[in-house]
Amino acid sequence: MEFELAGTTHKAVQGWRFDTNGQEPLKQQLIEPSEPQIQTQGFFEKIKNQFNDLLKPPDKEVEQRIIYLDGKVYPQNNMPNIVKNQKYNILSFVPMVLYQQFKYFFNLIFLLITLSQFVPLLKVGFLFSYVAPLAFVLILTLLKEAYDDFQRYKRDKEANSQEYTQIGKDKTVQLQSWQLKVGDIIEVHANQRIPADLILLHTNDNRLIGWRN
């Protein structure tokens, strides 16, 4: 079989190279086929995806939940309907505030310089001139964060203590927002905060226009 080699002026016959006239071979050497080029584009991305699939936890089976109009839920859901926007508690307040301050580079540098003044060989000037500014800033920051978190606590308490009317089979009951649970049918009046995700069942406002996002 004869065929022209792309980009050359020679012919190939059964792996031997001849000149264009088909005479004696130019070299007694078999033509070795070039190795196929391996497509590496996307290879590392594929390995990364496979590795992520191994680390990804298995999907949890979604369990069917049945909600009855009398407030009963199967299986039971004991998650409280509590609004909590506080950032700190008694134990985490000081550590978290200090972390938020010294996670920045320049604040950390200033702290290290202040601590270095406790080493006699590195001491420069009065120790008070280093410690006082740092302590003043930290005290103001702690007071500000404590005040802000206390305000968040008051707003959460006010939201959780708002009362709503729960409609039962034979009677209505006044419940606070944190006492509501999945399946409860409640009344929400005008200008009243929506306590949770609700499905509108009835309204006495004829101007209401329903929509869906």
C-alpha positions as CSV (number, residue, x, y, z in Angstrom):
1,M,0.0,0.0,0.0
2,E,1.3,3.4,-0.9
3,F,0.3,6.8,0.5
4,E,1.8,10.2,0.7
5,L,3.2,11.3,4.0
6,A,1.8,14.7,5.0
7,G,4.4,17.4,4.8
8,T,7.0,15.2,3.1
9,T,8.2,14.4,-0.5
10,H,8.6,10.6,0.2
11,K,6.4,7.5,-0.1
12,A,6.0,4.8,2.5
13,V,5.6,1.1,1.5
14,Q,5.1,-1.3,4.3
15,G,7.0,0.8,6.7
16,W,10.1,1.5,4.5
17,R,11.1,4.9,3.2
18,F,11.8,5.3,-0.6
19,D,12.5,8.3,-2.7
20,T,9.9,9.9,-4.9
21,N,10.9,7.6,-7.9
22,G,10.3,4.5,-5.9
23,Q,13.9,3.4,-6.2
24,E,16.3,2.3,-3.5
25,P,15.3,3.0,0.1
26,L,16.9,6.0,1.5
27,K,17.5,4.4,4.9
28,Q,17.0,0.8,6.0
29,Q,14.8,1.9,8.9
30,L,11.3,1.2,9.7
31,I,9.0,4.2,10.2
32,E,7.7,4.1,13.8
33,P,4.3,5.6,14.2
34,S,4.2,8.7,16.4
35,E,2.8,8.3,19.8
36,P,-0.8,9.6,20.2
37,Q,-1.1,12.8,22.1
38,I,-2.8,12.4,25.4
39,Q,-5.5,15.0,26.0
40,T,-4.7,16.3,29.5
41,Q,-7.2,19.1,29.4
42,G,-9.8,18.6,32.2
43,F,-7.8,15.7,33.7
44,F,-7.0,17.3,37.0
45,E,-10.5,18.8,37.1
46,K,-11.9,15.2,36.8
47,I,-9.6,14.0,39.6
48,K,-10.7,16.9,41.8
49,N,-14.4,16.1,41.2
50,Q,-13.9,12.4,42.0
51,F,-12.0,13.4,45.2
52,N,-14.8,15.7,46.2
53,D,-17.4,13.0,45.6
54,L,-15.5,10.7,48.0
55,L,-15.4,13.4,50.7
56,K,-19.0,14.4,50.2
57,P,-21.2,12.7,52.9
58,P,-23.9,10.4,51.5
59,D,-27.3,12.0,50.9
60,K,-29.7,11.5,53.7
61,E,-32.9,9.9,52.8
62,V,-35.7,12.3,53.0
63,E,-38.3,11.0,55.4
64,Q,-41.9,11.8,54.6
65,R,-43.6,14.0,57.2
66,I,-47.3,14.2,57.7
67,I,-48.9,17.3,59.3
68,Y,-52.5,17.1,60.5
69,L,-54.7,20.1,61.0
70,D,-55.0,19.5,64.7
71,G,-51.3,20.2,65.1
72,K,-50.0,16.7,65.3
73,V,-46.9,15.9,63.2
74,Y,-45.6,12.5,62.2
75,P,-42.7,12.0,62.8
76,Q,-42.6,14.5,65.7
77,N,-40.6,17.7,65.2
78,N,-39.5,19.2,68.5
79,M,-37.5,22.1,67.1
80,P,-38.7,25.3,68.9
81,N,-39.8,28.3,67.1
82,I,-37.2,30.6,68.7
83,V,-35.6,33.7,67.2
84,K,-32.0,34.1,68.3
85,N,-29.8,36.7,66.9
86,Q,-27.3,36.9,69.8
87,K,-23.6,36.5,68.7
88,Y,-22.2,35.6,72.1
89,N,-22.9,33.8,75.4
90,I,-21.3,34.2,78.8
91,L,-18.4,31.8,78.0
92,S,-17.7,32.8,74.4
93,F,-18.0,36.6,74.8
94,V,-14.4,37.6,75.7
95,P,-12.6,35.0,73.5
96,M,-14.7,35.8,70.4
97,V,-14.3,39.6,70.8
98,L,-10.6,39.3,71.2
99,Y,-10.4,37.0,68.2
100,Q,-12.4,39.5,66.1
101,Q,-10.0,42.2,67.1
102,F,-6.6,40.5,66.7
103,K,-7.4,38.6,63.5
104,Y,-6.3,41.7,61.7
105,F,-2.6,42.1,61.0
106,F,-2.0,45.5,62.3
107,N,-3.9,44.9,65.6
108,L,-1.9,41.7,66.1
109,I,1.4,43.5,65.5
110,F,0.5,46.1,68.1
111,L,-0.4,43.3,70.6
112,L,3.0,41.6,69.9
113,I,4.9,44.9,70.4
114,T,3.1,45.5,73.7
115,L,3.8,42.0,74.9
116,S,7.5,42.4,73.9
117,Q,7.8,45.2,76.5
118,F,7.5,42.7,79.3
119,V,10.8,41.3,78.2
120,P,13.6,43.3,79.8
121,L,15.9,43.0,76.8
122,L,13.3,44.4,74.5
123,K,11.8,47.1,76.7
124,V,11.8,50.6,75.2
125,G,10.4,53.5,77.2
126,F,7.6,53.2,79.8
127,L,5.5,50.1,79.8
128,F,2.4,52.2,80.5
129,S,2.7,53.9,77.2
130,Y,2.2,50.6,75.4
131,V,-0.3,48.9,77.6
132,A,-2.7,51.8,78.3
133,P,-3.7,52.5,74.7
134,L,-4.3,48.8,74.0
135,A,-6.3,48.3,77.2
136,F,-8.4,51.4,76.5
137,V,-9.3,50.2,73.0
138,L,-10.1,46.7,74.2
139,I,-12.3,47.9,77.1
140,L,-14.3,50.2,74.8
141,T,-14.7,47.4,72.3
142,L,-15.9,44.9,74.9
143,L,-18.4,47.5,76.3
144,K,-19.7,48.2,72.8
145,E,-20.1,44.5,71.8
146,A,-21.8,43.8,75.2
147,Y,-24.3,46.6,74.7
148,D,-25.1,45.6,71.1
149,D,-25.5,41.9,72.1
150,F,-27.8,42.9,74.9
151,Q,-29.9,44.9,72.5
152,R,-30.2,41.9,70.3
153,Y,-31.2,39.8,73.3
154,K,-34.0,42.3,74.1
155,R,-35.3,42.3,70.5
156,D,-35.2,38.5,70.5
157,K,-37.1,38.3,73.8
158,E,-39.7,40.7,72.5
159,A,-40.2,38.7,69.3
160,N,-40.4,35.4,71.0
161,S,-42.9,36.6,73.6
162,Q,-45.5,38.0,71.1
163,E,-48.8,36.2,71.5
164,Y,-50.8,34.6,68.7
165,T,-54.2,32.9,68.7
166,Q,-54.0,29.1,68.0
167,I,-57.2,27.7,66.5
168,G,-58.1,24.3,67.7
169,K,-61.0,22.0,67.1
170,D,-63.2,23.3,69.8
171,K,-61.4,26.3,71.3
172,T,-58.7,28.9,70.7
173,V,-55.6,29.2,72.8
174,Q,-53.2,32.1,73.3
175,L,-49.6,31.0,72.6
176,Q,-46.4,32.9,72.6
177,S,-44.3,32.8,69.4
178,W,-41.7,30.4,70.9
179,Q,-44.5,27.9,71.8
180,L,-45.7,27.5,68.2
181,K,-44.9,24.3,66.4
182,V,-45.3,22.8,63.0
183,G,-49.0,22.2,62.1
184,D,-50.5,24.9,64.3
185,I,-53.2,27.0,62.7
186,I,-52.9,30.6,64.0
187,E,-54.5,34.0,63.4
188,V,-52.2,36.8,62.3
189,H,-53.7,40.2,62.5
190,A,-52.9,43.4,60.6
191,N,-49.4,44.9,61.4
192,Q,-48.5,41.8,63.3
193,R,-45.2,40.1,62.8
194,I,-45.2,36.8,60.9
195,P,-43.8,34.3,63.5
196,A,-42.8,31.6,61.1
197,D,-43.2,30.2,57.6
198,L,-47.0,30.1,57.0
199,I,-49.5,29.0,54.4
200,L,-52.4,31.4,53.9
201,L,-55.6,29.6,54.4
202,H,-58.1,32.4,54.8
203,T,-58.3,36.2,54.9
204,N,-61.0,38.8,55.4
205,D,-59.2,41.3,53.2
206,N,-61.0,41.3,49.8
207,R,-58.3,43.5,48.3
208,L,-55.6,40.8,48.8
209,I,-53.9,39.7,45.7
210,G,-52.1,36.3,45.9
211,W,-48.8,35.8,44.1
212,R,-46.0,33.2,44.0
213,N,-42.3,33.9,43.7
